[in-house]
Amino acid sequence: GAKPAQTELAGKARMMPRGGGKYGDTQTVPTISCAKPTKRGAECDRWEDSTPNSTVRRLSFFSTICNKPGSHMWSLLLLVAIWGGYALFGRRWRIAPMLPAGDAQRCRGRVVAVVPARNEADELPSTLPFLLKQSYNDLYIVLVDDHSSDGTGDVARRLAAEAGAAERLVVISSPDLPAGWTGKVWAQQQGFEQAVALGADWVWFTDADIRHDSDVLERLLTAAEVQQRDFVSIMARLRCVTAFEKLLIPAFTYFFAGLYPFVPIGDDRSPQAGAAGGCMLIRRSVMDRIGGMAVIRDAVIDDVSLGRACKNIGARLWLGYHLGVTSTRGYPTLAAIWDMVARSAYTQLDYNPLALFGCVAGLAFVFFVPITAIIWGHRLIWFLGSVAYLAMTFTYRPMVNYLGCGNAWAFALPLSAFLYTGMTVSSALRYYRGVRSAWKGRVYRTPS
């Protein structure tokens, strides 16, 4: 009987029973510093042999968590139900509704397009000629030069002359930005006032980096007439050329459609409201009723704010897709996309820290838990994680295809979600450091 003495021999080996607490054969094991006698297979707080074990402990931790039936199983069953239900019955991920074909017989009323432009000399040659050549005849274009330093106004005039459509274009300069306004909204207000002076029945807000096929305006007017809409908006196809654009830009539109579901926005009974700022055709009478752009004078997310303001007074909205409305602006690097998203992500959450916490936790649960199950789970855990992941990918693939990326990019959605989580947190940090938003050389400070 007596048990071996518990002597610490740092850096040496010691004799331990082979197992089960029975004596007989012995084996040599590395020294482990423990406060209590240690049997083979018992865990200690700290290893002091020469082999690094941090990676092993991390893998063991995740594996243990993932394979605990009570801790992970129910979460994965819930995720399978969420993603499976969304794939089978959800509508937000579908590329719908699409802008219908145009019918010239149904188009009527004068349209004035308003294009706010700040240092857009490089973009205008790819976009303005298409706007000038719209097939609908009763159209004027007001380009608001917002204190550009690159000759934006001169470039616009030259392009109009080269297209033989100088009579369609009016270039005005935006006055100095008053307190309480954001720059783009102030420029749009100047354009709206000019549209009123030109006798507009419809105001068509678009951006300097948006290229429209020649029949887009006819299609917009037809949709407004046939579907009896006051506000018709198109989500532009964003550029996806570089690897980072293919990784993150489809996710941008995918998340936008999730936050602002297109079909409910077009339902007059639904409180959902929103719009896409690259292409918004609005009845002039609706703009008069809301008091012009002054109603959203300080908005950072101006398109959604304008859609909400219009629906609040009973205007009938329509938001959809069309292949003929594309953005020429590129965001080729991670830094460029990060800055574009972070400038307004926390605004989306109404600057609410609880909403930020819920957003981060929700993204982690929905997008990351299935991946941990696939990497560290076994058998049923792995299977459930795989089902959730495939259902997630299934809902994302149409957007990836619509924007011209290969199917394989659909499998990168969890990585995209991870980066968007970082962008959202970054946006909140900017806000608490005093910057509410920053864009095109203008910085909008956090209110005191």
Protein Blocks (a to p, Z undefined) as FASTA:
>chain_A
ZZcdddddehiacdddfbhhiacddddddddddfbdcdehiacfbdcbfbdfklmmmmmm
mmmmmmmmklmmmmmmmmmmmmmmmmmmmmklpccdddddddfklggcjdddddddehil
lmmmmmmmmmmmpfblbbcdddddehiaehmmmmmmmmmmmnopmmmpccdddddddehi
afklmmmmmmmmmmmmnopabdcdddfkbccdfklmmmmmmmmmmnopabdcdddddddf
blmlmmmmmmmmmmmmmmmcfklmmpmkbmbdcddfkbccddfklmmmnopjmlmmmafb
lmlmmmmmmmmnopacdddddfkbccfbdcfbfklmmmmmmmmmmmmnoopaklmmmmmm
mmmmmmmmmmmmmmmmghjlmmmmmmmmmmmmmmmmmmmmmnopafklmmmmmmmmmmmm
mmmmmmmmmmmnopabdcehiacdddZZ
